[in-house]
Each structure stands twice: as structure tokens, then as C-alpha cells.
Amino acid sequence: MPDSREVFLNPGEWFFGAGSIRLRTVLGSCVALVFWHPRHLLGGMCHYLLPQRAVAKPGVLDGRYGNEALELLLARIHASKVRPAEFRINVYGGGDMFPGLARADNHYVGQRNVEQARRLLDLHQLPCHNFHVEGVGYRTVVLDLATGNIELNYLALQRPPGRPHGERTT
């Protein structure tokens, strides 16, 4: 088996390519959109922190925001002359990293990131093969671009005692 290169994606980073490359990331409340094409053996991943910018900023796209990270990936997919809908797409992350923290709207950033992923996939008419999202904890995700194999590890964290999911404090 040929040596494979590993690319670690930090928050806000993305990668698209082919070959003996393994893409790896660690997710808490962030979300990763993972694309892989089974016939062309190419794909990519983005790791975004927030659904979108609070104030739209024309110019350079920023992978820290879900809508812009997807645009960056889609631009590379279109440049590869392959239709985005032909890719096997997976969505990971959106965990609640602070389950005991009271929130005014009862939504944590991970939920908003997952909701954005669903909206964006619907907007671009992209079918999702697998969602492994939300919950309390973090995930590691590894995509092998040569095979499409995905390694997912999920470490569920304990909720604070006596606090069911979604309960608010005032």
C-alpha cells in the first residue's frame, strides 16, 4: 500500500483533492461537511465554526463560516468538472460542548451549525448520505480520499446531573 499523506484541518480550514490523502479533523460544536466521489476518487472536507457572518462582507470567502466554506468547496468541485450532487456527502459535528450552560434561546452554536448545514444542502439540492450530529461531546473524523472510507470516533460527555437536554435555567 502506498504511503498516504495526512492533512489535519483546523477550524476554518478546508481541503479538496485526490490521491493517497487522509483528511482528519476534531469537532466539538463545529461542523464538517465531507464530500467524496466514488467513481472519480476525489473529495474534500471543510471544518466551519459558525453558520454565517453576522454582517455580510463582500470579497474573499472565509472557511470559518458554513455558507462560505461550502462555497469554497463547491467552487473546487465545479472546477473538477464533476456535478456536486454526484458526491457522497456526510455531515458531522455540532456537539453541545457546554451542556450545563443556560441559553436565552435554548439553542447552542452546534445546533445552529447543524441547522445551517441542512439549509445549505437543501438550497444546493445536495443529498446527504449520513448525518452524525449534535449530542454532547466531540468527534474525530478521518476521510481517506483514495477509498472513501470514513473513520468516526465519538466521545460522548456526561450531562450535568439533574439537567435533561434542552432544559433552561432563568
Summary of the structure (lengths in Angstrom):
residues: 170
radius of gyration: 16.5
end to end distance: 57.5
largest distance: 57.5
contacts: 508
relative contact order: 0.22
helix: 19%
strand: 34%
